[in-house]
Amino acid sequence: MKSTVVIALPGDEPLAEALSESLGGIVAMLEYRRFPDGESYLRIHDSLDDSSVVIVARLARPDPKIPALMFAADLVRDLGAARVGLVAPYLPYMRQDARFKPGEALTSASFARWISSHFDWLVTVDPHLHRYESLDEIYTIPSAVIPAAPALADWILTNVQRPVVIGPDAESTQWVEAVATHAGLPWRVMRKQRFGDHDVRIAAPDLSGLEQRTAVLVDDIVSSGTTLARAAEALIEAGLGPPQCVAVHGLFGKDSRNTLAAAGIGKVVCTDSVDVAEGVIQVAPLFAPAVLSMIEGNMTQGDAPGR
Ligand code: R5P
């Protein structure tokens, strides 16, 4: 193979530049625009002959981005790329991981089938693995999961005095334990019941001995903000001050910031896996080793690091 070429979906050029610097590759520009009828126009001016192409795409709010991703993956192969990998700091559609009602689309599996048929490998940050234990259950290409925990832990240690790390629900244990272990901090997990998108009840765990600490709520996703809001209220009621919130992926749905503020949450920080103002923790430096393994290592499904 001749070279490594990194290509960004529109808006993700800074991430592609940062990744390509770490990889020693070049960035090729994807010209993307819409025709007057709304259909997509794409053009790549650089030669891709026999190259290893890495497409970087932040896929929060994915539906408007999927045509560009689909056409770009096809285009780079048309232009001679030998292999095409996807770096998706936020992997969408992972939360529809079961058919909760008869007839519902299992979009996690459909999306995985589509990605697996267009790309040779996938690198992502902390996908929402809840009912699936591993991406291998639905993705048939090699994939590597980059944990954000060390970066979150470093941010907490630098910015919060005497923290205690708290997860809002049992699913968050995986992230909370990893962050607390990396930072050498105490941790607890709350109990959550979800009755609907905006209807969540959360109970505080035993917090005795931790009253003088600053609660840091850690979760993988902020979407409606309901989980963090109810968790913050329960912590305040239990005698702790308003918590600092740290999340991997800040999706911030409509009204979520108001929901968070109304619960007494002053500040939320996230990684830049999603393009939001709160995304202050950079993920690009975390990717390079896994991407290099994918490019050089000819990983097969199940071999990839960090699964
Ligand atoms: C739950 O499964 C996740 O780990 C998050 O707690 C959840 O997705 C957050 O969503 P929301 O902000 O809508 O409560």
Residues whose N, C-alpha, C, O or C-beta is under 5 A from the ligand:
A	BS01	R5P	E171 D197 D219 D220 I221 V222 S223 S224 G225 T226 T227
